[in-house]
Amino acid sequence: MLKEEQFRRNLVEVLRKMERLCDEFNRSPDELTLLPVTKKWPSEAVRFCQRAEIMRIGENRVQDALVKQQEVPGMSWELIGHLQSNKVNQVIGRFERIQTVDSLKLLRKLQAGAEKKEVNCKILLQVNTGEDPAKYGFLSEQVDSAFEQALSSSNLLVEGLMTIAPYAPEDPSVAKRTFVRLRDLRDRLNEDFDTDLKELSMGMSGDLREAIESGSTMIRVGSALFGERPQ
Ligand SMILES: *Cc1c(COP(=O)(O)O)cnc(C)c1O
């Protein structure tokens, strides 16, 4: 685990980079949020963020997030890893938002769980715009029916789309294409359904540039803040 001073330096670096890239691509910095990803790191990583007044955290695994929520109260949590539909009852009410809604079945279960607990649940639809067989997410051609179902789920509030680019560090055009497709998809959905989806959760430590250039509104950053992850 890195020292807090190092985390602070990394944070300044990431924030500066966000600012620079917004400037370069004529984006308003107000439209871009940093979501620190603490997966595989202990709760101390969450405390670092809290002390830096960054109050939202992304976690991949439900179980890890629930433990950290106990250890560091007062933060807002977003689920960014695949959610098995049998775990829906563990997440309702405990996450500010589920970014990884990737099947009609999960939509159905989330709606049922939220209705039963009488709460609303914010979601993003995860789309596999990189067409990566190793990734979860709706295929682009499945998104219309998913969005339709989400819109008719009275306890679910769809705020936008999320994607993870295929791993291709030597070829940034892969990430770029993935992100541009997600943005175009959001814009088309807003046209066709007369909606106002805003969020595009896309971009991680290795592809921030392509993400911000393509209209990302939320970058999910782990290693650039906390260093190389333990296995
Ligand atoms: C791990 C992870 C991240 C952060 O990845 P880094 O490369 O460490 O920045 C972002 N999004 C998701 C979905 C992840 O699983």
The ligand as a Tripos MOL2 file, in Angstrom:
@<TRIPOS>MOLECULE
LIG
   15    15     1     0     0
SMALL
NO_CHARGES

@<TRIPOS>ATOM
      1 C1        -10.2340   -1.8760  -12.1490 C.3       1 LIG1
      2 C2        -11.2260   -1.0840  -12.8920 C.ar      1 LIG1
      3 C3        -10.9850    0.2650  -13.1560 C.ar      1 LIG1
      4 C4         -9.7080    0.9960  -12.7870 C.3       1 LIG1
      5 O1         -8.6550    0.4900  -13.5570 O.3       1 LIG1
      6 P1         -7.2050    1.2100  -13.5520 P.3       1 LIG1
      7 O2         -6.5990    0.7450  -14.8020 O.co2     1 LIG1
      8 O3         -6.5120    0.6870  -12.3310 O.co2     1 LIG1
      9 O4         -7.4110    2.6550  -13.5070 O.co2     1 LIG1
     10 C5        -11.9850    0.9700  -13.8230 C.ar      1 LIG1
     11 N1        -13.1330    0.3910  -14.1850 N.ar      1 LIG1
     12 C6        -13.4040   -0.9030  -13.9360 C.ar      1 LIG1
     13 C7        -14.7040   -1.4790  -14.3690 C.3       1 LIG1
     14 C8        -12.4410   -1.6810  -13.2960 C.ar      1 LIG1
     15 O5        -12.7040   -2.9700  -13.0800 O.3       1 LIG1
@<TRIPOS>BOND
     1     1     2 1
     2     2     3 ar
     3     2    14 ar
     4     3     4 1
     5     3    10 ar
     6     4     5 1
     7     5     6 1
     8     6     7 2
     9     6     8 1
    10     6     9 1
    11    10    11 ar
    12    11    12 ar
    13    12    13 1
    14    12    14 ar
    15    14    15 1
@<TRIPOS>SUBSTRUCTURE
     1 LIG1         1 GROUP 0 **** ****
